[in-house]
Each structure stands twice: as structure tokens, then as C-alpha cells.
Amino acid sequence: MRPKIASQIFAKLFLSHLLVALLALFLFFLLAETLAPSFYRGHVERMYHALSMMGGLMMGEALRRDLEEGLRSTLTTALLAALPLSVAGAALSASFASLRFSRTARLLAEGSRRMAQGEYRVRLPVLEKDELGELALHFNRLAEALERVEQSRVGLIGTVAHELRTPLSALQAYAEALADGVMEPEKAAERIQQEVRAMSRLIRDLSLVSQVESGAVELHPEPLDPKGLLEQAAERFRPAFQAKGVALEVAAPSFLPRVWADAERTLQVLANLLSNALRHTPEGGRVRLGAERTGQAVVFSVEDTGPGIPEEHLPRIFERFYRIDPSRSRQDGGTGVGLTIAKSLVEAMGGRIWVESQLGRGSVFRFTLPLYTGLTGKA
């Protein structure tokens, strides 16, 4: 396979180099045939005139013909002598170029074959500092991206399996307890429904993450009042906050410019952030909803008085199923993708989301939405 690639590259390069050399020779010969005779003819005419003045008319005519024929013969001989040199030069140049190209082509072919077999850790050596080296660099970047995707896929499958294994094991235990008569039917049915709801919520959230990340989620942006969005979100969660004994406040200016966003999706982002804040804020704590204008956007914030997030976890807080304390993965009822959904939805609406946190003082999640201009929608 490798000699075949090298021979094919050599043949194509040799033909292209040879054609260029032959064309250059032809143009040189054509120009020489056109310009050289007239150049020499001027000198010959002056010699011929001088000889004619001295009475050598016949000798001057013969000398002119002989010089012209000699010039053409010399040009033809030089052209014929240059042909094998041109062929040799084209072959040498093509050999050098084909070695470089074929070496990179072999490496790309071998790397692509290994990647097709699932070896995403393959990397190509960067042998050149030109376009071929740049091609190897792009191949390596592609391999790195595919390796990250594969690691994410494997991790996602393992995490989903773990998340589903827990409620399935609980369902099996409740079913066996019900069959053995060691649990009352009403209590067993309540526990089974609870686990089924948890599984349904996980599947629904995973489906939404997939839709948002693939760009398949539908958005219906419209001009929205930021403070109205905060009040709607607070109204929905107030009973849950009161039940846990956590204060929920809305702190926003009386007037804020409208934003261009999807109302349902924005409320979903706020709901996910509020759920996260409620889970991590102890009884007697406080959660504050806020909004303020910054440039051509409105910044929404959800601030809690929970334990805070260690600095090393902040860069990964929006990853799917990432939890700071895995042992509490299901005690608080979360699916592990709420923040991922919030990030995906905010970015789909043209904003960005981030978190600020201090240990022992709580966390603040902020996200932006573009302003409504009244002309083309968002700012």
C-alpha cells in the first residue's frame, strides 16, 4: 500500500514538473527564434554594408546566410541538449517533493486507520514546518477532540447506568417486600411511584440536554420583563422554600429594560438554579434573586448562603452529572444535569452563565440575556 501511494504521488508530481519545464523551454525557444535573428540581423547588415563598400558583395551575402543558419542551429542544439536536463531536473524535484508528501500521506493513512478502529490516542509527528506540518497539527487536534468526545461518551454511559441502577434496585427491593408481605401495599406503592418519578425526571432532563446541545430545542424569543420573570420564579418556589425554612427574596430595580428571550426556557433556567440553591442552603438560610443591567444585557443572579463551592470544582460545575459530593447524589433528589441544562439554554438564547463562590459564605450563579431593541429583536 505504501509503495503504491509513493509511486502515484511521484508520477503526478513528475508530470506536473515536466510540463512546467517543457513549457519554459518552448517559450525560451520561441522568444529566441523571434528576437535573436532580428538582433543579429542588424549587426550582419552593418557588416554586409561594410563589405559591399569594399566590393565583397557575394561574400557578404554568404556570410549573412551562414550566420543566421548557425544561430538557428545553435538554438536548436541547445534546446535538444536542455531536454534531458529538464527531464532529470523534473524527476529530481518530483522525487524530493513526493518523498515529503508520501511520508505525510502514509502517516495520515495509518493514523486515520487507527482512529477508525477506535484508537483516539494516536498522534502524528510534526515533521515539517510548512503546510504539511500544519496538516499534522490539525490531525492531532482532531484526534484530541475525538478522544475527549469518546471519554465523555463512556463516562456518560457509566453515569447514566449508575443513576438508573439505584432506582431500579429500589424498585426491585420494594417489589420483593410487597411480594413477601413485609411492606404494606400503600406504602410500597408510594415508594415505587417516588422512584418512577425520579427515573422519569432523569430521562426527561437527559432528553432536554441532548436536544439543546444538538440545537434541536425550539426557542420562541420575545420581549420580557426581567423583574416579572424573577417574581414568577419566586412564586413557584416559595412553598418549597417555606417548607424547608429558607428565606426567598427578590431584589431588583423597579425598572429594567426588557430582554429578548424565551419565557419558558428562562423560567426553566431560574428554576434549575433555585432548585440547586434550595438543596444546598441549610434551614434558616437565605436565597436572593436579582437582576441588573450591564451594557447590552441584563445580568440575572441567584445568591445563596450555603456552604460554598471549593475552587477546584468551579471549572467543572456545569458538566453533566458532576457533583462535588457523589455520596449525596440522590439524597437531595437532583438528577445531576440541572446546571448543564441551565448553561445550554442560556447559551442558546445568546447569553452566558458563570458561578462565583466562597467557602462558608455561599455561591452566586449569574447569567446574562441580551436586551430587546425593538428593531431586530435582541441587541
N, C-alpha and C positions, 0 to 999 in steps of 0.2 A: 504493500500500500504506500509506504513512504517513498520508494524509488519512483513509483508512478506519479505521485504528486510533484516530486522534484523535476522529473522529465517533462511533465506538462507545463510547469511554470517556466522551465528553461526554453522550451520550444516557443512559447508565446513571447517571452522577452527577447529571444534571439530574432524572431521575425520582425518584431517592432523595432529593435535596434538596427537590423539590417536594412529595413525600409528607410529609416531615417538617414543612414549612411549613404545608401544609393541615391536617395533624393538629393542629398547635399552634393554628391559627386556630379549628378546630372545638371544641377543648377550651376555648379562651378564650370563644367564643360560648356554649357550653353552661354554663360556670360563670357567665357574666354573666347569662344568661337565668334561671338558678336562684337566684342570690344577689342580683342588683341589684333586682329587683322587691320582694322582701321588705324590703330595706334602705330603699328609698324609700317603701314602703308604710307603714312606721312613722311617717315624717315626715308623709306625707299624712294618716294617721289623726289625728295630733295637730292638723293644720291643719283637717281636716274637723270634728273635735270643737269646735275653737275657733269655726269659722264657724257650726256648729249652735247653739252657745250664743248667738250673736249673731243667730240667726234666718235664716241663709243656708243652709238645708239643701239645697235644689236646686242652688245654686251650688257647694257643697262636693262634692256627688256628681259634678257635671260636671267639676270641677277634678281630682278623683282619676282619673277615666277618661282625661282628656286627658293627665295626667302619665304614666300607665302606657303609653298608646299612644305618646306621644312618646319615652319611654325605649326601648321596643322598636324603634321606627323609627330612633332614633339608633344603636342597636346594630347593626341590620341594615345601615344605610348605612355604618357604619364597617367592618363585615365585608366588604361588597362593595368598598369602596374599598381595603381591605388586600389583596384577592386579587391584583390586578395587581402590587402592590408585592412580594407574596410570590413571584409567578412571576418577576419581574425579579431579585429577590434570589437565588432558587434558580438562575436561569440564570447570574448573575454569579459566584456561588460555584462552580457546576459548571464554568464556563469556566476559572476560575483553577486549580481542582484538576485538571481534565482536561489543561491545558497541562503541569502538573508531571508527572502520571502518563504522559501520552503521550510526553513528551520522554524520560523514563527508559525507557518501553517501546520506543521507537524505537531507543535506544542498545542495549538488551538484545537486541532482534531482530537488529540489524545485527552486534553482537558475536557472538551465537550463530551467525549465518550464517557469519561468517568463521572461527569456531572449527570449525564443521562441515566447512569446506573445508581445515582443517589449519593455519590461521593462529593458532597458540597464543600469539603475542606481542601479540595485541590486548588493550588495556586500556580501561576505561571511565573518563571523567572523573567525579569525585565532585562533583556539582553541588549536592547538598543535605546537610544535617546531621541529617536525620531517618531514618526507616526506608528511604526511597528511597536515601539516601546509603549506608546500611548494606548495602542490596542490591547497589549498585555495588561496594562493597568486597569483599563475598563473591564476586561475579563475578570480580573481579580476582584474588582468592586462588585461585579455581578455575582460572583461566587460567594462573596461575603454576605450580600443581601439575601441570596437564596439560602445560605446557611442559617441566617437569623430567622428567616421565614420558617424553615424546617424545624428549628429549635422551638419556635413559638407554636407551631402546629403540634409537635409532640407534647410540649408542655400543656397546651390547651386540652388535648385529648386526655392526658393523665388527670388534669384538674377536673374536667367535666365528669370523668369516670368516678373520681373521688367524691365530688359533690353529689352525684346521683347514688353512689353506693350507700351513703349514710341514710337518706330517707328510705331507700329500698330495704336496707337491713331493719330499719324501724318498722316498716310496713310488714315485713315478714315476722318480726317478733310479735307485733300486735295481732296478726292473723293467727299465729300459733297459740298465743294466750287466749284468744277468743275461742279457738277450736278446743283447747284443753279446759275451758271453763274457768280459768283463773282470773279473768278480767270481765267485768260487766260489759254487755254489748253496747250500751250507750257510751260508756267511757272509751271503749275500743274504737267505736265509730268516730268519736270526736278526735281521737289521736290520729286515726287514719286520714280523716279529712284534713287535718293540720299538715301532715306530711305530703299529701297530694297537692295542697295549695303551695307548699314550698317548692315542690318539683315543677309545678305549672309556672310559678313565678320565675324560676331559674330558666326554664325553656323559653319563656316569653322574653326575658332580658337578653338571652343569648341570640335569639332571633333578631331583636332590635339592634344589637351590636353589629351583627352581620350585615343587616340592611344599611345601617349608617355608614359603616366602613367601606362598603361596596358602592355607595352612592345611590342605593335603591330606595331610600326613605323619601317620602314625599313631604315637601315643605310648602306651606302656604303663608308667606310673609305678608304682613300688614302693619300699618302704624299702630303702635301700642304704647300705653301709658305705663312707665316703669313703676310708679308707686302703686298703681292699680294691680299690677302683676304681683308685687310683694304682698299686698293685702289679701289677694285671693289665695296665695300660697299659705300665708299665715292662718287664714280662716280654716283651710283644710286640715292643718296640722295642730291647731290649738287644742282639740280634745286629747290627742296623744301626748302633748306636752304637759297638759294639766294632770293627766293620769300619772305621769312619772314625776311630777313636781318640779318641772324645769320651766323657767320663765321664757316666754317668746315675745320679742319686741320688734317693732317696725320703726326704723329711724331713717327717714328720707326727707329731702326738702319738699316744701309744698308744691313747688313747680319744677318739673324736669321735662326736657324736650322728649318727644316721642321717639321710640326706636323702631327699626324695621326688622321684624322677626315673626316667627310662627308662634302664636299664643300658646297652643297646646304643648309644643315642644319646649318653650321657655318655662312653662309651669312644671314640665317634667324635669327639667334641669334643677329648678329650685326645689322640687320635691325630693330628688335624689340627694341634694346637698343637705336639706333639712333632715332627712332620714339618717344620713350619716352623722350629722351633728347631734341628733337626739340619742343615737346609740352610744356616743362617746362622751356625752355630758352627764355627769352624775346628778343625783337628786339635789335640788337646791341651787343648781347652776343656772346659767342664762345663755340664750341664743338670740342674736340680734341680726335682723335682716336690714340691709342698707343699700343705697344706690346714690350715685353722684356722677355728674358729667365730667368727662376728661377728654378734651379735644373733640374729635368727631365721633365719640362713642359715649355710652353710659356704662359705668362700672357697677355691677351688682356684687354684693358681698353677703356671705353667711358666716358670722363670727360666733364661736362657742367658747365656753370656759372649761373645756375638757382637759385631759392630761397632756395634750400636745403630741406632736409627731417628731420622733428623732430625726435629726438632719440627714442621716444616711438613707432614710426611707423616702424622703421627699421626691427625688427624681423618678421613683417608680410608683408613686401613689396612684397614678391614673391607669396603670396596667391592669389587664383583665385578671381577676382572681387574686390580685396581690393584696395580702393582708399583713399588717405589722405583727399581729399575734395570731398565728394559724390555729392555736388551740381554741380560740373563740370564734371560729369560722361560722358556726351555726347557732351559737348561744344567743346571738343578737338578732337572728332572723335575716341577715343580709345575704345576698347572692354573690357578692364579690365583684360585680360588674357595674354597680351604680355609678361610680366615678368615671368609669370608662364610657358609659353611655352619655353622661353629662359632657365630657370632653368632646366626644364625637358630634353631639348635637350642637354644641356651641360653635365648633369649627365649621360645621355645615351651614350655620347661619352667618358666617363671616366674622366671628369673634374669636377670642382666645380665653383660656382658663388657666389659673395657677393657684398655688396654695402658699401661705405664709404661716409659720408655726414656731412656737417656743415651748419647750418642755415645762410643764407645770403652769402654763398661762393660757393654753388653748390654741386654737387654729382659726385661720381666716381663709375661706375659699372665695376667690374673686373670679368673675368672668365679665367680658365686655360684649356689647351688642352695638352694631352701627346705628347712627342716628338716621331718622327719616327726614328726607329733604323736601318731599312733596313734588319732586320733578321726575326722578328716575327711581324712586324707591329709597334705597339706602344711600348714605353719604358717599 
